[in-house]
Amino acid sequence: MTTPFLYRAWVAASTVMLPIAGRQSMAKLRRAEVEPKRAREKLGHASQPRPEGPLIWFHAASVGESLSVLALIDRMGRALPQAHFLITSGTATSARLVDRRLPPRSRHQFAPLDAPGPLKRFLNHWRPDAALFVESELWPQMLRRTHARGTPMALINARLSQRSIERWQKQPALAGFLFGVFDLILTQNDAMARAMTTINAPADRVAPGINLKSMAGPLPQDDDTIAQARAAFGDRPVWIASSTHPGEEKAVLEAHRQLLEQVPDLCLILVPRHPERGDEVAGLIASVGLTHGRRTRGDMPREQVYLADTLGELGTWYALSDIVFLGGSLHPIGGHNPYEVAQAGAMVLSGTHVANFAETFAGMEAAGAARLVAGTQDLADRVADLLRNDIARASGVAASKTYAAGQIDKLDSIAERLITALRLREDSADA
């Protein structure tokens, strides 16, 4: 296959820009308190030795993509007991969260920059037996240099925006050059599978899969914090609004204000999507006349609102209530992962803008594990109904647990399909 001009131009540009890009990327990690040795992983300098035996490499972009593959790695690891797993991502936040939840025989590294030197060092050190790329994390040289080594490759959870699809359609030669490296492309749904074939991806290697983000492993929980919070609550009822975005907290707080008129001792645990917005959200809570405590101050939930403005504790908060409203859904953001809530044994409420998890919400709604709300008043009414109707709440919780348990078989099927397509079972048997 002829190498497209745009690819050759990118190789040349990345070589010239590497000194600047390298300094900037390492400086960004250092500002996020990443130690120097680990920051040098961006240049392909491994901070850990390669384990003996087959190594399966998963490359993701940031937090959501990285966490989405942990459950899949766990299932593949059970099927391939001699295999080891490497996860690469680009952000300090993803590294911290992945490190807390690494499956057995797994390790994390920062992804090398898409330039010849870093990639050669990375691939020469790790020598992956298979490589799986997540969603739309498609760095041209990373793909082609991995392919050139004869490494079986897959694109999983493939998802491209409409704008990206339109751009790829204008560059069919480049699209074929890059997407042709994959032995298997598993998309999030049927529509994306059809879209992939319009951008010159190999049609005989494209197939619909499942949204891996809807099947991520259980969120970690801190038992000591859960016990302390429950002691602080006493007999008070609790509901949760998590992963909220700007503009949504006002609607949630108004709903809570209405609920307090019916249930005066009710507590809301409010978890903004971005904890750095803590001061902003705290000011908003005060402005509507509600009292609040803050996790970053070390408070326990004794006030009308508890602002959980920390990172990585969502699973702990989910353990404290049967009712969870998921943000990113009252405005056209796309929604957030309801499967994490179902795994925690809570019922999901969400706004109607859930395009990113449409199939998951459809299945959970049909099972009685989730309900969509139209706005502030609808949210207040739904929460009030669940608070006073023990039977309805228990039914929703049971449906959530049943739904979560039923997804494991699907994940096993995806794992087996990847093992077969990437010829991993033979490799493991020979190791």
Secondary structure, 3 states (H helix, E strand, C coil): CCCCHHHHHHHHHHHHHHHHHHHHHHHHHHHCCCCHHHHHHHHCCCCCCCCCCCEEEEECCCHHHHHHCHHHHHHHHHHCCCCEEEEEECCHHHHHHHHHCCCCCEEEEECCCCCHHHHHHHHHHHCCCEEEEECCCCCHHHHHHHHHCCCCEEEEEECCCHHHHHHHHCCHHHHHHHHCCCCEEEECCHHHHHHHHCCCCCHHHEEECCCHHHHCCCCCCCHHHHHHHHHHHCCCCEEEEEEECCCHHHHHHHHHHHHHHHCCCCEEEEEECCHHHHHHHHHHHHHCCCCEEEHHHCCCCCCCEEECCCCCCHHHHHCCCCEEEECCCCCCCCCCCHHHHHHCCCEEEECCCCHHHHHHHHHHHHHCCEEECCCHHHHHHHHHHHHHCHHHHHHHHHHHHHHHHHCHHHHHHHHHHHHHHCCHHHHHHHC
